[in-house]
Amino acid sequence: MTTRPIRVLGDPVLRTPADPVRAFDRDLAALVRDLEETVDNPGRAGVAAPQIGVGLRVFSYNVDGVIGHLVNPVIVERSEELQDEDEGCLSIPGLYAPTARAMHCATEGFDVHGEPVRLEGSGLMARCLQHEVDHLDGKLFVDRLTGETRKRVLRALRG
């Protein structure tokens, strides 16, 4: 079992948009396996490839006891209804803040074999999908914060 170390805020890979996967090969299969094993830990809902130092558009998820992955995901639907729960990130340990996200979200992409996949959900799954796609775009949840919450979080990050 390969649980890969998580890159933390300050590592440039977290701020660099990930490249699309072009080859559905053994290297991708090994990456997906590592992502799924890395997310299979208590308190982890998702891990994007950049969080383990790989600049490719792949993430794994672990929501409601279901572990899976998505390659080259694109968000194709977001509800107008929002949720504003506390959100955290493995790459910013110990920091949580209310973060507005769509209550329902749908993504489309591929599985490890290149077969099309549509993945959607509400609540935590929707939050996870949006959070992980943000990672693949070089964004962190703190980038979505506004007002006093943003000020408080930025002060905490400066230490």
Stockholm file with secondary structure:
# STOCKHOLM 1.0

chainA/1-159         MTTRPIRVLGDPVLRTPADPVRAFDRDLAALVRDLEETVDNPGRAGVAAPQIGVGLRVFSYNVDGVIGHLVNPVIVERSEELQDEDEGCLSIPGLYAPTARAMHCATEGFDVHGEPVRLEGSGLMARCLQHEVDHLDGKLFVDRLTGETRKRVLRALRG
#=GR chainA/1-159 SS CCCCCCCCTTCGGGGSCCBCCCCCSHHHHHHHHHHHHHHCSTTCCEEEGGGGTCCBSEEEEEETTEEEEEEEEEEEEECSSEECCEEEETTEEEEEEECCEESEEEEEEECTTSCEEEEEEETHHHHHHHHHHHHHTTCCGGGGCCHHHHHHHHHHHHC
#=GC SS_cons         CCCCCCCCTTCGGGGSCCBCCCCCSHHHHHHHHHHHHHHCSTTCCEEEGGGGTCCBSEEEEEETTEEEEEEEEEEEEECSSEECCEEEETTEEEEEEECCEESEEEEEEECTTSCEEEEEEETHHHHHHHHHHHHHTTCCGGGGCCHHHHHHHHHHHHC
//
